[in-house]
Amino acid sequence: MIPIASPIIEDDEIREVVKVLRSGFLAQGPKVEEFEKAFADYTNSEYAVATSSGTTALHVALSAAGVGKGDEVITTPFSFAATANAALYVGARPVFVDIDPLTYNIDPERIEDAITEDTKAIIVVHLYGQPAEMNHIIDIGEDHGLIVIEDAAQAHGALYHKKKVGSLGDIGCFSFYPTKNITTGEGGMITTDDEDIAHLARMIRSHGESERYEHVILGYNFRMTDIAAAIGIVQLKKLDKFNSKRIENAKYLTENLKDFEHITTPYVMDDVKHVFHQYTVRVENRKKWIEHFKREGIGTGVYYPKPIYRQPLYEDLGLGVSCPEAEKASGEVLSLPVHPSLGVEELDRIIDAVENFQI
């Protein structure tokens, strides 16, 4: 079976974890600080704050930005639920804006119509590894005094007009879940150039402490461990190599699949570096495709089978809206393996499976 994802953990990650285990310093400590500095440098950000997950990174980011009860947060309906859940965590109301059908990212042309006097922030998702149209969104944020947060959980190392994601908006948030472009097992990171936001984020992630046992604000235990950070430091050094292989694999698939009428290959915008966390095509009769790939020994994924507002939680909260492009995409998208462990032989198996599909 060719898996849809395959985390790469090698001897050097294992050696660094063993060093931490032998050091006796297992919780947040010097390795976390080292990882934060390396990640800030990598993303060309002034500050980086490590957290326990990408979800807690979003939660902390909103809290540090002052988003709270009664505020509205504009975001995409076509993402993992954590993107919108973070708004609920701080007492805000997520407001969903439809997507661009080519990139699957939030459509900037629709954002201003969703802005009200209660709007406080925009959370932009760089879905599947392709940056959203940030220049337009940043202009909207500046015109209306809104915080722009990048959910870059799927886009480590992606470039927009030669700038790293995570350094474009006011705050960036990353995930290091095992399927991501790099992993720490579980973990997240906040990036920002705003010293006040970074300072607040560090307090919020650690029980609201300004110093040991001095609890200034309400906080949480959202800290990263030195064990996770040790993995992250090594993985970050490999990120560009991993991404290059993903891009190479995606190019090979597209070159060989683009002429099949029954499948639509991914669109890549001009002047961006798409890092292909997922290689996502559009198909009709998706269930039949999934069954076909399964018979061929090829893993697939559906990201995501329904817009967030169609989730029972959001329907119960009365947050349902109409986003036709997100609805259509959720019924047609299918992700195929593209991870760095794939060689030409596996890629050719995927291509042959598409060619052999009976419409």
N, C-alpha and C positions, 0 to 999 in steps of 0.2 A: 504494500500500500504506500502510495506517495502521500505524505501527510500535508494538510493545509498549512501547518506551521511546524517549525523544528528549531527550538532554542539551541544555540551553540555555546556550550560550556566546556572549556578545555582545561588542560592541566594548570595553566597560569592562574585562572580564576580560582581553582581548587587550592593551589598553594597559598594564595593571598587570604582565602578564608581560613585556612589552617593557621596562618600566622595570627589572625585576629583571635581565633579560639584559644590559642596558646598564650596570647597576651593577657587574657582575662578581662579585657575591655570590650564587652559584647554589645552594650547599648550605644546610644548616640555618643560619639567621641571624636577622636582625631581623624579617623577615616572618613566620617561624614563631612567634616570640615574640608578635608582634602578633595573629596568628590565634588562638593559645592564649588570650590574654587576652580577646579578643572572644568566643570560644566558651565560656569559663568564665562570662563575664557572661551570655551568652544562656541557658545551661542552669541558671543560679543555682547554680553550683558554685564552690568555693573555688579549685580548681586544674584546669588542663587540660594534657595532655601530648600533643603531636602525634607521630604515628608514620607509618610508610611505607604502612600498609594497615589495614583493619579487623581482619584476621587477626593482624597483629603487635600490634595494640592488645590483643586478647584474650590473646595469648601473654604480653606484658609484664605485663598486669593480674594474671594468675595467678601469675607469678613474683614480682611485687612484693607480692602478698598472702601469699606464703610457701607456696603450694601446690606440692607436689613428689612425688617418688617414694613410692609406697605410699598416697597419698591418693586419695580418691574425690571426683568432682565430679558432682553431680546436674544433669542438663540435659534438654532436649527432644530427641526423635528426629526432630522435624519441623522442620527448618531446613537451611541450607546446612552442608556438612560441616565448615567451618572452626570452627563453634561447638564441636563435640566434639573436633576435631583439636587445638585449643589445649590441652586437657587432656592429650592424648598427648604434646605437645611438652615439657611439664614433667615427664613421667613418671608422671602421675596416670591414674586409670581413670575414664572417663566412665560414668555410670550413668543409664540412660534411663528417664524417667517419661512416661506417656502424656499426651495433650493433651485440652483441652476441645474438643468437636466444633463448638461455635459460634464460638469465637474463634481456634482453632488454636494457642493458646498453652498452655504447660505447665499441667496441672491441679493447683492447689494442694492439693486434697483427697487427692492420691495421693503427695505428696512425703514426708510423714513416714514412710510405710511403707518408703521406700527408704533412709532414713538409717541408717547403721551407725557403729561407733566410728571408722571410717576416713574418714567424710565430712568434707570440709574446706570445700566451697563449693557454691553453687548458681549456675549460669549460666541466667538467664532471658532468653528472646528475645521481643522485642516484634514479633511476626511481622506482615508486610504493612503495618505502620504503626500497629497497635493495641496499646496497652499491655497487658501481662499484669496479673493481679490482684495488685498489689504489696503491698497492706496485709497480706494473709494470708501471703504469702511472706516479707516482712520479719519478721513475728511469728515464723514458723518459724525463720528464721535467728537471731533473737535468743534464742529459747528453747533452741536447740541450739549456740549459739556458732559459727555458720557465716558465712562471707563471702558476701554476695549481690552478684553481678555482673550488670549489665544489658547484654545484647547488643542495642544500640539501632541496629544497622546499617541498619535499615529504618524508623526512627522519629524522625528528626530533627524536633524541634519538637512532637512528640506530648505530650499532657497526660494525667496521671492524677490525678483529684481536684484539678485546677488546678495541679499541679506538673509541671515538665518532666521527661521521661524523661532518664536520665543523672544525675539528682540524687536519685533515690529510694533506691537500694541503696548499698552501700559504694563501688562502682566502676561507672562507665558506660563502654561502648565503642561507638564509632561508626565507620562506613565512609564514604568519599567516592569510592567506585567510580562510573564514569560513569552507571550506571543509577539511582543513589540520588537522594534528594530534593534534595540538593546534591552537587556533585562537585568534586574537585581533580585529576581524572584517575585517580590512585591516591592513597590516603592514609587515615589513621585518626586517632582522637582518644580519649584516656582522660580521663574526668572523675572527680573525687573531692573530698571534703572533708577527707581524711586527709593531712596534710602528709608523714608518713613514706612512705606509699604513693606519693605524687607524687614525692618525692625519689628513691626507689628506681627508679621508672619512668623518670625522666630518665637515671639511670645505666645501666639495663639497655638502653635503646634506643640507647645510644652507647658500646658496648664496655665497659661497667662502669666508666667513668671518673668519679671524683669531681672531678677537674680534668684539664686537658690532660696526657696521658701518665701519669696516675696511675690504674692499673686496680685497683679495690678488689674488685669482684665479677665473675663471668662475665657478660658482656653481649654485645650483637649490634649490627649496623649496621641499625637499624630507624628511622632518622631520616627526617623529612619534609624536602623541599627548599623553599627560598624560592620557587621557581617554582610549586610546588603550593600553598603557603600564600597566595601572591598571588591565585591563582584563588579559594581558599577564603574569603578576606576579603570579596571582592566577592559571591560566591555567598551567604554567610551573611546579607548585607544583604537578599537577595531571598527568603530561605527562607520567610518568612511569606506572601509573595505567591504563591510557588510552591505552598505547602501549601493556601492558600485556594482556588486554582484546582483542585487535585486533589480537594479536598473538594466543591467545587461540581460538578465533573464526575461524581464518584461519586454524589452525591445525584440528579443528573439521570438517570444510568443506573438507579439503584435505583427511582426513581419510575416509570420506564417499563418496567422488567423484572420488577418484583416480582409481577405477576399471572400471569406465564407459569408453568404448572405444571411444565415440563420443565427449569427452571433455578432454583437457589436463590441469591439475592443475599446479599451480606455482612451479617453481624450486627455491630452496633456496641453496645458496652456503654454503660450509663448513666455519666455523669460522667467521660467520657474524650473526648479529641480524637484521633480516628483520622485519620492524615495520608495514608493510602492510597498508600503506596509501590506497592502492588499492589491492583487491584480484582479480587478472587478469588471466583468463583462455584463452585457444585457442579453437576455434570452427570453423567448416565449416558452410556455410549457416547462417551467423551471423544475417542477417535481420530476418530470420525465428525464431531464438533463441530469439531475442529482442521482437518480437511480442508474442511469447509464454510466456515469463516472464511477459510481460505487462498484458496478460490475467490472469496470476496467481497472479497478484498484487505485483510484485517484480520489483523494480527499477534496471536499469542497466546503464552502461556508456561505451563509447568507447574512450579510451585514448591511441592512437590518430588515427583518421580515415585516415590520410595521413601524410607522412613525411613532415617536414617543407619545404623542397625544392620544394614540389609540391603545396605549397600555391601560389596563384596568384602573390603576392608581390615578392616572390623569383624567380619565373619564369620570371617576368618582369625585374628583376635585372640580369638575366642570371646566376643565382646561382644553377641551376638544375644540379644534378649529378645522378649517379646510385648506389643505396644502396639496393641490392636485399633483404637482411634480414629485413630491415626496411619496405620495400614495402610489404613483405609477412606478417609481424606482423601487419601492419596497416589494413590489410584485415581480420584478424582472431581474434584479441584480443577483449575480452569482460570482463568488470569488474562487479563483483557481490558484494552486500552489505557485509561489514565486520566490520563496525564501532562499537564502544564500547557499543552503546545502544541496540545492538541485544542480545536476549536471545536464549536459546536452541530451543524454539518453532519457532522463526523466522528462525533460521538456518535450522531446519528440513523442514520448508516450502520450502526453497531454494533447499535443497537436493531432496525433493519429486518432485519439478518442473523439475529438471534435469532428474530424473528417469522416469518421465511421458512424456518427450519430444519424439515426433515421428519423427524419422530421415527421 
